[in-house]
Amino acid sequence: MIDEKFLREAKQALLKEKKTTQAQIEKCEEEERNILTGDYEKGDRLNPLAVNRQNHRSLKEELQDIEAALVRIEDGSYNICPDCHQNIDKARLRRGKYYVKRDAACQQSWEKTHPRKYWS
């Protein structure tokens, strides 16, 4: 069982990460507007719009993971692996920016059957 102190710590860290991620999403959206209006550094070797859109997608997925973790804190399922229903240890939760969903063994199994873009 996870203690209340750790849940408060996790919630505080998740809310901070959510705010940071939302700011990064806003910055990506602003950068896309600049790219579309031609207000960006010309001569980039990479397609700046494609790179920006990939970053935007990744940030949106991260925000969804953060929000899902906050819901799990509220509903009491925060540190429970949805696959094996065992507790996820605190160290793993901390290393995973507090929003890992599975314990290490289940995550490894899940990654074998899912494309990388679905990992979290």
C-alpha positions in Angstrom: 0.0 0.0 0.0 1.2 3.5 -0.8 1.2 6.1 1.9 -0.6 9.5 1.8 2.7 11.4 2.0 3.9 9.7 -1.2 0.6 10.4 -2.9 0.8 14.1 -2.1 4.4 14.1 -3.4 3.3 12.4 -6.6 0.3 14.6 -7.1 2.4 17.8 -6.6 5.1 16.5 -9.0 2.4 15.6 -11.6 0.7 19.0 -11.3 4.0 20.7 -11.8 4.8 18.4 -14.8 1.3 19.1 -16.2 1.9 22.9 -16.1 5.3 22.5 -17.8 3.9 20.2 -20.5 1.0 22.6 -21.1 3.5 25.5 -21.6 5.5 23.4 -24.0 2.4 22.5 -26.0 1.5 26.2 -26.2 5.1 26.9 -27.4 4.8 24.2 -30.1 1.5 25.7 -31.3 3.1 29.1 -31.5 6.0 27.7 -33.4 3.7 26.0 -35.8 1.9 29.3 -36.5 5.4 30.9 -37.1 6.3 28.1 -39.5 3.1 28.4 -41.4 3.5 32.1 -41.8 7.2 31.7 -42.9 8.6 33.3 -39.7 11.2 30.7 -38.9 14.9 30.0 -39.6 15.2 29.1 -43.3 17.7 26.6 -44.4 16.9 24.0 -41.7 17.8 20.5 -43.0 14.8 19.0 -41.4 11.2 19.8 -42.2 10.4 22.2 -39.4 6.7 21.6 -39.6 7.0 17.8 -39.4 9.4 18.0 -36.5 7.2 20.5 -34.6 4.1 18.3 -35.2 5.9 15.2 -33.9 7.0 17.2 -30.8 3.4 18.4 -30.3 2.0 14.9 -30.6 4.5 13.6 -28.0 3.7 16.4 -25.6 0.0 15.8 -26.0 0.5 12.1 -25.2 2.6 13.0 -22.2 -0.1 15.3 -21.0 -2.7 12.5 -21.3 -0.5 10.2 -19.3 -0.1 12.9 -16.6 -3.8 13.5 -16.4 -4.5 9.7 -16.3 -2.1 9.4 -13.4 -3.9 12.2 -11.5 -7.2 10.4 -12.0 -5.6 7.2 -10.7 -4.5 9.0 -7.6 -8.0 10.2 -7.0 -9.7 6.9 -7.6 -7.2 4.9 -5.6 -5.7 2.9 -8.4 -2.5 5.0 -8.8 0.1 2.4 -8.0 -1.7 -0.7 -9.2 -0.6 -2.3 -12.4 -3.6 -2.8 -14.7 -2.2 -6.0 -16.0 -1.2 -8.1 -13.0 -3.0 -5.9 -10.3 0.2 -5.8 -8.2 1.6 -2.7 -6.6 4.1 -0.7 -8.6 7.0 0.3 -6.3 7.7 3.9 -5.3 11.1 3.9 -6.9 9.7 2.9 -10.3 7.0 5.6 -10.0 9.6 8.2 -9.2 11.8 7.2 -12.1 8.9 7.3 -14.5 8.0 10.9 -13.7 5.2 9.5 -11.5 3.1 8.5 -14.4 4.2 5.0 -15.2 1.2 2.6 -15.6 2.7 -0.8 -15.2 5.1 -2.7 -13.1 8.5 -3.4 -14.7 7.7 -7.0 -15.7 4.3 -6.2 -17.3 5.8 -3.2 -19.1 8.4 -5.4 -20.6 5.8 -7.8 -21.8 3.6 -5.0 -23.1 6.4 -3.5 -25.1 6.9 -6.7 -27.0 3.4 -6.6 -28.4 3.0 -2.8 -29.0 4.7 -0.4 -31.3 7.1 2.1 -29.6 4.7 5.0 -30.0 2.3 3.4 -27.4 5.0 3.0 -24.7 4.4 4.7 -21.4 
